[in-house]
Amino acid sequence: MVRWAAQAWEPGSPHERGSAWRRRSAVAVFAPRLNRADRLVHTGEEDDVVALLTEVVPLVPGQKVRLLTRAPLAARVAERLGHEVLATFGWLHLDAEPPQQPDSGVEWLTDADRPVIDALLREANPGSYLFPDDPGAVRWAGIRDESGAPVSVAGDSWPAPGLRYISGVATHPDHRGRGLSTRVCTFLTAELAALDDVALIADADNEPALRMYHHLGYRYTTISASRC
């Protein structure tokens, strides 16, 4: 996650440049508007993290900064600093050989598909952290129906040096139960793994998605978002 947040230093980052700090074992990276939030990703030994965040948090601009780290550390740090743990979910990192490509049916979508992708996400996954107009959206993979319209999609998004990130996974309600999201995510995982490491975030209670990602070779780490 620290590597993912460090994309805020890259010349091509669509938002203002981020910041980073280190204190002994602790590292904190501030990434403005990364994946729809100002994020302060941190890691390290508990005492070092507490000391670093005590110095860093007053320096971070904005009122809605989300601190992000492994769940056990987040809980201990929040208790010591008086922060509020907002949500606990999963960081999934590809930890196996990439899956084989599906036989057919999945393809890279085009700019002309963007309105349909947007409408699909707003109907099938309105809480998605990625939409076609998001500056972090790089490209979309998907499956079309008989009319040629995308009915299942997933996005290659917010790439960091050495790490690619999947988001915006959705299948139209009329086409669910046919394994379309699995095929799209298999395709996207295989394509991105040929370039870099691959990761994504998923809700802890989304059991069907977690089973799919586990089958594809992703390893689950419990993480938490907090606020000051």
C-alpha positions in Angstrom: 0.0 0.0 0.0 2.9 2.4 0.7 4.2 1.7 -2.9 0.7 2.3 -4.2 0.4 5.7 -2.4 3.8 6.7 -3.6 2.4 7.2 -7.1 1.5 10.7 -5.8 5.2 11.6 -6.4 5.1 10.5 -10.0 5.3 13.2 -12.8 2.1 11.8 -14.4 0.0 11.9 -11.2 -3.3 13.6 -12.0 -3.4 15.5 -8.6 -1.1 17.6 -6.6 2.2 16.1 -5.4 2.2 14.0 -2.3 4.5 13.9 0.7 6.4 11.3 2.7 8.0 11.0 6.1 10.0 8.5 8.0 10.9 8.0 11.7 12.9 4.9 12.5 10.7 1.9 11.3 7.7 4.1 10.5 6.9 5.4 7.1 3.9 7.6 6.1 2.9 8.7 2.6 0.3 11.3 1.9 -1.5 10.9 -1.5 -4.0 13.6 -2.3 -7.3 12.4 -3.8 -6.0 8.9 -4.4 -8.9 6.6 -5.3 -11.5 9.3 -4.2 -9.9 10.2 -0.9 -6.9 12.1 0.6 -5.0 9.1 2.0 -2.2 8.9 4.6 -0.9 5.4 4.2 1.5 4.3 7.0 3.3 1.3 8.3 6.0 0.4 10.9 6.3 -0.5 14.6 3.5 0.8 16.7 5.6 3.2 18.9 7.3 4.6 15.9 4.1 5.1 14.0 2.5 6.9 16.9 5.4 9.2 17.2 5.5 9.9 13.4 1.8 10.5 13.1 1.8 12.9 16.0 4.3 15.0 14.0 2.8 14.4 10.5 -1.0 14.7 10.9 -0.9 18.5 11.7 1.1 19.0 8.5 -1.4 17.2 6.2 -3.9 19.6 4.5 -7.6 19.1 4.4 -10.3 17.9 6.8 -11.1 14.5 5.4 -7.8 12.7 5.4 -8.2 8.9 5.7 -5.4 7.0 7.4 -4.8 3.6 6.0 -2.8 0.7 7.3 -3.1 -3.0 8.5 -6.1 -3.4 10.8 -4.4 -4.5 14.0 -2.0 -1.6 13.8 -4.8 0.8 12.9 -6.8 -0.2 16.0 -3.9 0.2 18.4 -2.8 3.6 16.9 -6.4 4.9 16.9 -6.8 4.1 20.5 -3.5 5.8 21.5 -4.1 8.9 19.3 -7.9 9.3 19.7 -8.6 8.5 16.1 -11.8 6.9 14.8 -11.7 3.6 12.9 -14.2 4.1 10.1 -14.1 0.8 8.2 -12.2 -2.5 7.9 -11.8 -4.2 4.6 -9.3 -6.2 2.6 -6.1 -5.4 0.6 -5.6 -8.2 -1.9 -2.2 -8.7 -3.6 -1.5 -11.3 -6.3 0.6 -13.8 -4.6 0.7 -16.7 -7.1 1.3 -17.4 -10.8 -1.0 -15.3 -12.9 -4.2 -17.1 -14.0 -4.5 -18.3 -17.5 -6.5 -16.1 -19.9 -10.1 -17.0 -20.4 -10.8 -18.6 -23.8 -12.7 -15.7 -25.4 -15.2 -13.0 -24.9 -13.1 -10.5 -22.8 -11.5 -7.5 -24.6 -10.1 -4.1 -23.9 -12.9 -1.6 -24.3 -12.7 1.8 -26.1 -13.3 5.4 -25.4 -16.6 5.1 -27.3 -17.8 2.6 -24.6 -17.2 5.1 -21.7 -20.9 6.3 -21.5 -22.1 2.7 -21.3 -19.5 1.7 -18.7 -20.6 4.7 -16.6 -24.2 3.8 -16.8 -23.4 0.2 -16.0 -21.5 1.1 -12.9 -24.1 3.5 -11.7 -26.8 0.7 -11.9 -24.8 -2.3 -10.9 -22.1 -0.9 -8.5 -23.1 2.7 -7.6 -20.6 2.7 -4.7 -17.7 2.0 -7.0 -14.5 4.0 -6.4 -13.8 4.1 -10.1 -15.8 5.6 -13.0 -14.7 6.4 -16.5 -14.3 10.1 -15.8 -12.0 9.4 -12.9 -8.5 10.7 -13.6 -7.1 7.5 -12.2 -8.9 5.3 -14.8 -6.3 4.0 -17.3 -8.4 1.6 -19.4 -11.3 -0.9 -19.1 -11.7 -4.6 -19.8 -15.1 -6.0 -20.4 -17.5 -8.5 -22.0 -20.2 -7.4 -24.5 -23.7 -8.8 -25.0 -25.2 -9.7 -28.4 -25.9 -6.0 -29.2 -22.2 -5.1 -28.6 -22.8 -3.2 -25.3 -20.5 -3.9 -22.3 -22.3 -5.9 -19.6 -19.4 -6.8 -17.4 -16.4 -4.5 -16.7 -13.3 -3.9 -14.6 -10.8 -1.1 -14.6 -7.0 -0.8 -14.8 -6.6 2.2 -12.5 -4.3 4.3 -10.3 -1.0 2.6 -11.4 2.0 3.0 -9.2 5.7 2.2 -10.0 5.8 -1.6 -10.1 2.2 -2.0 -9.0 -1.1 -2.1 -11.0 -4.5 -1.7 -9.3 -7.9 -3.1 -10.2 -11.2 -1.3 -9.5 -14.6 -0.6 -10.9 -15.7 -4.3 -11.1 -19.4 -4.6 -12.1 -21.8 -6.9 -14.0 -25.2 -5.8 -15.2 -27.9 -7.4 -12.9 -29.5 -9.1 -16.0 -26.3 -11.0 -16.7 -25.2 -12.1 -13.2 -24.7 -15.7 -12.2 -22.8 -16.6 -15.4 -19.2 -16.0 -14.1 -18.7 -12.9 -16.2 -16.9 -10.9 -13.5 -14.6 -13.8 -12.9 -13.7 -13.9 -16.6 -13.1 -10.2 -16.8 -11.0 -10.2 -13.6 -9.0 -13.2 -14.8 -8.3 -11.4 -18.1 -7.3 -8.2 -16.3 -5.2 -9.9 -13.7 -3.3 -11.8 -16.4 -2.7 -8.7 -18.5 -1.5 -6.6 -15.6 0.6 -9.3 -14.0 2.6 -9.4 -17.2 3.6 -5.8 -16.5 3.9 -5.4 -12.6 2.5 -6.6 -9.3 -1.3 -6.5 -9.0 -3.5 -5.5 -6.1 -7.0 -4.4 -5.3 -9.3 -3.6 -2.4 -12.5 -5.5 -1.5 -15.1 -5.3 1.2 -14.6 -7.9 4.0 -18.2 -9.1 3.7 -18.2 -9.6 -0.1 -17.8 -13.4 0.1 -18.4 -14.2 -3.6 -15.8 -11.6 -4.7 -13.3 -12.8 -2.1 -13.7 -16.4 -3.2 -13.1 -15.3 -6.8 -10.0 -13.3 -5.9 -8.6 -16.2 -3.8 -9.1 -18.6 -6.7 -7.2 -16.2 -8.9 -4.2 -16.2 -6.5 -4.8 -13.1 -4.4 -3.7 -13.0 -0.8 -5.9 -11.1 1.7 -4.7 -8.7 4.3 -7.1 -7.0 6.6 -6.7 -3.2 6.6 -8.6 -0.3 8.2 -9.3 3.3 7.4 -9.3 5.8 10.2 -9.8 9.6 10.6 -8.4 12.0 13.1 
